[in-house]
C-alpha cells in the first residue's frame, strides 16, 4: 500500500478519537452538574485530576480498539 493511504487512515482515526474524547468529556461534564472540573483543577484538587486522568485513559483504550 502507498503512504498516502496510511496518512489518510491515521488522520481519520485521529479525528474520530479526538471527537470521541471531546464528546465523552462534555457528556460527563453534563452528567455531573455539581462539579466544575476546571475550577477544581485550578484549585489544585488532585483527586479530580487523577479521576480525569483515569477517565481519559479508559476512553483512550475504548476508542483505540473501536477505531481499529
C-alpha positions as CSV (number, residue, x, y, z in Angstrom):
1,X,0.0,0.0,0.0
2,X,1.1,3.5,-0.5
3,X,2.0,6.0,2.2
4,X,-0.9,8.3,1.2
5,X,-3.4,5.7,2.2
6,X,-1.8,5.3,5.6
7,X,-1.6,9.0,6.2
8,X,-5.3,9.4,5.4
9,X,-6.2,6.5,7.7
10,X,-4.2,7.9,10.6
11,X,-5.8,11.4,10.1
12,X,-9.3,9.9,10.1
13,X,-8.6,7.8,13.2
14,X,-7.1,10.8,15.0
15,X,-10.2,13.0,14.1
16,X,-12.6,10.3,15.3
17,X,-10.6,9.7,18.5
18,X,-10.4,13.4,19.4
19,X,-14.1,13.9,18.6
20,X,-14.8,11.0,20.9
21,X,-12.7,12.4,23.7
22,X,-14.4,15.8,23.5
23,X,-17.9,14.3,23.3
24,X,-17.3,12.0,26.2
25,X,-15.9,14.8,28.4
26,X,-18.8,17.1,27.5
27,X,-21.3,14.3,28.3
28,X,-19.6,13.5,31.6
29,X,-19.4,17.2,32.5
30,X,-23.2,17.5,31.8
31,X,-23.9,14.4,33.9
32,X,-22.1,15.9,36.9
33,X,-23.5,19.4,37.2
34,X,-22.3,20.0,40.8
35,X,-18.6,19.6,39.9
36,X,-16.9,22.2,37.8
37,X,-13.8,20.4,36.7
38,X,-11.9,23.5,35.5
39,X,-12.4,25.2,38.9
40,X,-11.4,22.1,40.8
41,X,-8.2,21.7,38.7
42,X,-7.3,25.4,39.2
43,X,-7.7,24.8,43.0
44,X,-5.2,22.0,42.8
45,X,-7.6,19.3,43.6
46,X,-5.5,16.2,42.9
47,X,-8.3,13.7,43.3
48,X,-10.2,15.3,40.4
49,X,-7.1,15.3,38.3
50,X,-6.5,11.6,39.0
51,X,-10.1,10.9,38.2
52,X,-10.0,12.7,34.9
53,X,-6.7,11.0,34.0
54,X,-8.3,7.6,34.6
55,X,-11.3,8.7,32.6
56,X,-9.1,9.7,29.6
57,X,-7.0,6.6,29.8
58,X,-10.2,4.4,29.8
59,X,-11.6,6.4,26.9
60,X,-8.3,6.0,25.0
61,X,-8.4,2.3,25.4
62,X,-12.0,2.1,24.3
63,X,-11.7,4.4,21.3
64,X,-8.4,2.9,20.3
65,X,-9.9,-0.5,20.0
66,X,-13.1,0.9,18.3
67,X,-11.1,2.7,15.6
68,X,-9.0,-0.3,14.7
